[in-house]
Amino acid sequence: MRFVSDPTKDQKKLLDGIELLRGADILERLAGGPASDSWLLTVGDERFVARLDKPLAKLLGLDRCAELEVLHTVSAAGIGPQIIWADPDKGVLVTSYISGNAWSPQDVHDPVRLGKLAATLGQLHSLPPRGPVFAPGKMALAYATEAGTHSASRIAEQATKLAESLLSEIRRPALCHNDLVHSNIIDGEPVRLIDWEYSAVGDPYFDLAIVVRHHQLKADRVEIFLGAYFGNLGKKHFSRLEAFGRLYDQLAALWYLSVMNQPGHDALYAEELKQLMVRL
């Protein structure tokens, strides 16, 4: 294996142990996160993405076996990557590479793109609801425990109460992505989605709320997005979206607080956490 962009010694050892990747070139390190690193590889004319977990993946409670079940479903539907090789115990996942550009923050505000994303989410939420059950209360408490602050405990208590209220009213549980930030959305026909590690069976409104809340869509864009997804709109759509938006802010803040408690966190997280705390 020839490395154009060098992983760590432990990561190299893991990749060297995958027979499929012998003779591969690692072209570049892709956008990673505190829980894992991802690498773009080529074997001949084929491209793959290799994701290697960091210790924080287990601390955040990421279920890699459940993720594989979801990936089988979404890849068959043509809206997610295909599994090439996986070893959940070692925290290694190799998938097909989805060609196309990841959305920029500005792309999410484009009306045409919002319509395409709504179509993909409609397809996703119509798939068989396979995978773990979305448990925001459990997530909130785990994040708060890892953060270890009074502020985190208070937010977790609020998130748990709100989640109990919202999830008791789910009419149609659906497979959801649950991490629809712009960098996980790949332009194309159709729009496709990557990074399914937080996917679970829950309420579709949470996916919609992430798009709206994380990217701070203006009212006219929200109406375009919801209109493309639902068709006819009423007050109940906007009120439920607003409630799930609050839940997203609470969970996102707790996630950042737990990550900020780890050594070597990115300064970008501090700024994003500050914005979330202002909204809360």
C-alpha positions as CSV (number, residue, x, y, z in Angstrom):
1,M,0.0,0.0,0.0
2,R,1.4,3.4,-1.0
3,F,0.5,6.4,1.1
4,V,0.2,9.8,-0.6
5,S,-1.2,11.3,2.6
6,D,0.1,9.6,5.8
7,P,-2.2,8.1,8.4
8,T,-0.8,7.2,11.9
9,K,1.1,4.0,12.5
10,D,-1.9,2.3,14.1
11,Q,-4.2,3.3,11.2
12,K,-1.6,2.1,8.6
13,K,-1.5,-1.3,10.4
14,L,-5.2,-1.6,10.2
15,L,-5.4,-0.8,6.5
16,D,-2.5,-3.0,5.7
17,G,-4.4,-5.9,7.2
18,I,-7.3,-5.6,4.7
19,E,-6.5,-7.9,1.7
20,L,-8.9,-6.0,-0.5
21,L,-6.8,-2.8,-0.2
22,R,-3.4,-4.3,-1.0
23,G,-1.8,-2.2,-3.6
24,A,-4.1,0.7,-2.9
25,D,-3.0,4.3,-2.9
26,I,-4.3,6.7,-0.3
27,L,-5.0,9.9,-2.1
28,E,-6.1,12.2,0.7
29,R,-7.6,12.4,4.1
30,L,-11.2,13.3,3.9
31,A,-13.1,15.5,6.4
32,G,-13.1,13.6,9.6
33,G,-14.3,14.2,13.1
34,P,-13.5,13.6,16.8
35,A,-14.8,10.0,16.5
36,S,-13.0,8.8,13.4
37,D,-10.7,9.6,10.4
38,S,-11.6,8.9,6.8
39,W,-9.4,8.3,3.8
40,L,-9.9,8.3,0.1
41,L,-8.2,5.3,-1.6
42,T,-7.8,4.0,-5.1
43,V,-7.4,0.4,-6.2
44,G,-6.8,0.4,-9.9
45,D,-9.6,2.5,-11.3
46,E,-11.9,2.1,-8.3
47,R,-12.2,4.5,-5.4
48,F,-13.1,3.7,-1.8
49,V,-13.5,5.4,1.5
50,A,-11.9,3.9,4.6
51,R,-13.1,5.1,8.0
52,L,-11.1,4.3,11.1
53,D,-12.5,4.9,14.5
54,K,-10.9,6.8,17.3
55,P,-11.5,5.9,21.0
56,L,-14.2,8.6,21.2
57,A,-16.5,6.5,18.9
58,K,-17.2,4.1,21.8
59,L,-17.5,6.9,24.4
60,L,-20.2,8.5,22.2
61,G,-22.1,5.2,22.0
62,L,-21.8,4.8,18.2
63,D,-23.3,1.4,17.2
64,R,-21.2,0.2,14.2
65,C,-23.1,-3.1,13.8
66,A,-26.5,-1.2,13.6
67,E,-24.9,1.2,11.1
68,L,-24.1,-1.6,8.8
69,E,-27.7,-2.7,8.7
70,V,-28.7,0.8,7.7
71,L,-26.1,1.0,5.1
72,H,-27.3,-2.2,3.4
73,T,-30.8,-0.6,3.2
74,V,-29.8,2.8,1.9
75,S,-27.2,1.6,-0.6
76,A,-29.8,-0.8,-2.1
77,A,-32.1,2.3,-2.5
78,G,-29.3,4.2,-4.3
79,I,-29.1,7.1,-1.7
80,G,-26.1,5.9,0.3
81,P,-22.7,4.2,-0.2
82,Q,-22.2,0.5,-0.6
83,I,-20.3,-1.5,2.1
84,I,-17.1,-3.0,0.7
85,W,-15.5,-4.3,3.9
86,A,-16.2,-3.9,7.6
87,D,-14.9,-4.9,11.0
88,P,-17.0,-3.2,13.6
89,D,-15.0,-4.7,16.5
90,K,-11.8,-2.9,15.2
91,G,-13.8,0.2,14.1
92,V,-13.0,-0.2,10.4
93,L,-15.4,0.5,7.5
94,V,-14.7,0.6,3.8
95,T,-17.4,1.8,1.5
96,S,-17.8,2.8,-2.1
97,Y,-16.9,6.4,-2.9
98,I,-19.8,8.5,-4.0
99,S,-18.7,10.9,-6.7
100,G,-19.9,14.5,-6.6
101,N,-19.5,17.6,-4.5
102,A,-20.5,17.8,-0.9
103,W,-22.8,20.8,-0.3
104,S,-21.4,24.0,1.0
105,P,-23.3,25.9,3.7
106,Q,-24.6,28.2,1.0
107,D,-25.9,25.3,-1.1
108,V,-28.4,24.5,1.6
109,H,-30.2,27.8,1.0
110,D,-30.7,27.2,-2.7
111,P,-34.4,26.5,-3.4
112,V,-33.7,24.0,-6.2
113,R,-31.3,22.0,-4.1
114,L,-33.7,22.1,-1.2
115,G,-36.3,20.5,-3.4
116,K,-33.9,17.7,-4.4
117,L,-33.0,17.1,-0.8
118,A,-36.7,16.9,0.1
119,A,-37.1,14.2,-2.6
120,T,-34.3,12.2,-1.2
121,L,-35.6,12.4,2.3
122,G,-39.0,11.4,1.2
123,Q,-37.4,8.3,-0.3
124,L,-35.4,7.6,2.8
125,H,-38.3,8.0,5.1
126,S,-40.3,5.5,3.0
127,L,-37.8,2.7,3.3
128,P,-38.3,-0.2,5.6
129,P,-37.5,1.2,9.1
130,R,-34.5,-1.0,9.9
131,G,-31.9,-0.1,12.4
132,P,-31.7,1.0,16.0
133,V,-34.5,3.0,17.6
134,F,-33.8,6.7,18.0
135,A,-33.2,7.3,21.7
136,P,-32.5,11.0,22.2
137,G,-33.0,10.9,26.0
138,K,-30.4,8.2,26.3
139,M,-28.0,10.1,24.1
140,A,-28.5,13.3,26.0
141,L,-27.7,11.6,29.3
142,A,-24.6,9.9,27.8
143,Y,-23.3,13.1,26.4
144,A,-23.9,14.9,29.7
145,T,-22.1,12.3,31.7
146,E,-19.1,12.5,29.3
147,A,-19.1,16.4,29.6
148,G,-19.4,16.2,33.3
149,T,-20.7,19.8,33.9
150,H,-23.8,21.2,35.6
151,S,-24.7,23.0,32.4
152,A,-24.7,19.7,30.5
153,S,-26.8,18.0,33.1
154,R,-29.4,20.8,32.9
155,I,-29.6,20.6,29.1
156,A,-29.9,16.8,29.2
157,E,-32.8,17.0,31.6
158,Q,-34.6,19.5,29.3
159,A,-33.8,17.3,26.2
160,T,-35.1,14.2,27.9
161,K,-38.4,15.8,28.8
162,L,-38.9,17.3,25.4
163,A,-38.0,14.0,23.6
164,E,-40.4,12.0,25.7
165,S,-43.2,14.4,24.7
166,L,-42.3,14.5,21.0
167,L,-41.6,10.8,20.5
168,S,-44.9,9.8,22.2
169,E,-46.6,11.5,19.2
170,I,-44.8,9.7,16.4
171,R,-47.4,8.6,13.8
172,R,-45.0,7.0,11.3
173,P,-41.6,5.8,12.6
174,A,-39.1,6.0,9.8
175,L,-35.4,5.4,9.0
176,C,-33.7,8.8,9.5
177,H,-30.2,10.0,8.8
178,N,-30.0,12.2,12.0
179,D,-26.9,14.1,10.9
180,L,-28.0,16.2,7.9
181,V,-25.3,18.8,8.0
182,H,-24.2,20.2,4.6
183,S,-21.0,18.2,4.3
184,N,-23.0,14.9,4.5
185,I,-25.1,15.8,1.4
186,I,-23.7,15.0,-2.0
187,D,-24.9,16.8,-5.1
188,G,-26.3,14.8,-7.9
189,E,-29.3,13.1,-9.4
190,P,-30.5,12.1,-6.9
191,V,-29.0,13.9,-4.0
192,R,-27.2,11.2,-1.9
193,L,-26.1,11.1,1.7
194,I,-23.0,9.9,3.5
195,D,-21.9,9.4,7.2
196,W,-24.8,7.3,8.5
197,E,-23.3,6.7,12.0
198,Y,-26.1,8.4,13.8
199,S,-29.0,7.0,11.7
200,A,-31.9,5.4,13.5
201,V,-35.6,4.7,13.4
202,G,-37.4,7.8,14.6
203,D,-39.5,10.8,13.6
204,P,-38.8,12.3,10.1
205,Y,-39.3,15.8,11.6
206,F,-35.9,15.4,13.3
207,D,-34.2,15.1,9.9
208,L,-36.1,18.1,8.6
209,A,-35.3,20.1,11.7
210,I,-31.6,19.5,11.4
211,V,-31.6,20.9,7.9
212,V,-33.5,24.0,9.0
213,R,-31.9,24.6,12.4
214,H,-28.3,23.7,11.8
215,H,-28.2,25.9,8.6
216,Q,-30.5,28.6,10.0
217,L,-32.7,28.7,7.0
218,K,-34.9,31.8,6.6
219,A,-38.7,31.5,6.7
220,D,-39.1,31.5,2.9
221,R,-36.6,28.7,2.5
222,V,-38.2,26.7,5.3
223,E,-41.6,27.0,3.5
224,I,-40.0,25.8,0.2
225,F,-38.3,22.9,1.9
226,L,-41.3,21.7,3.8
227,G,-43.6,22.3,0.8
228,A,-41.4,20.1,-1.3
229,Y,-41.5,17.4,1.3
230,F,-45.1,17.5,2.5
231,G,-47.0,19.1,-0.3
232,N,-49.8,20.9,1.6
233,L,-48.6,22.8,4.7
234,G,-50.4,23.7,7.9
235,K,-49.5,25.2,11.3
236,K,-48.9,21.8,12.8
237,H,-46.0,21.2,10.4
238,F,-44.2,24.4,11.5
239,S,-44.9,23.9,15.3
240,R,-43.7,20.3,15.3
241,L,-40.6,21.4,13.2
242,E,-39.9,24.1,15.8
243,A,-40.1,21.6,18.7
244,F,-37.7,19.2,17.0
245,G,-35.5,22.1,16.2
246,R,-35.2,22.8,20.0
247,L,-34.4,19.1,20.6
248,Y,-31.7,19.2,17.9
249,D,-30.1,22.3,19.5
250,Q,-30.1,20.6,22.9
251,L,-28.5,17.3,21.6
252,A,-26.0,19.2,19.4
253,A,-24.9,21.3,22.4
254,L,-24.5,18.3,24.5
255,W,-22.5,16.6,21.8
256,Y,-20.2,19.6,21.5
257,L,-19.8,19.7,25.3
258,S,-18.8,16.0,25.4
259,V,-16.3,16.5,22.6
260,M,-14.9,19.6,24.0
261,N,-14.1,17.6,27.1
262,Q,-11.6,15.6,25.1
263,P,-8.0,16.6,24.4
264,G,-7.2,18.2,21.0
265,H,-10.7,19.4,20.1
266,D,-11.0,21.7,17.1
267,A,-11.5,25.5,17.8
268,L,-14.3,25.4,15.3
269,Y,-16.3,23.4,17.8
270,A,-16.0,26.1,20.4
271,E,-17.5,28.7,18.1
272,E,-20.4,26.4,17.0
273,L,-21.1,25.5,20.7
274,K,-21.2,29.2,21.5
275,Q,-23.9,29.8,18.8
276,L,-25.9,26.9,20.1
277,M,-25.8,28.1,23.6
278,V,-27.0,31.5,22.5
279,R,-30.0,29.9,20.8
280,L,-30.8,27.8,23.8
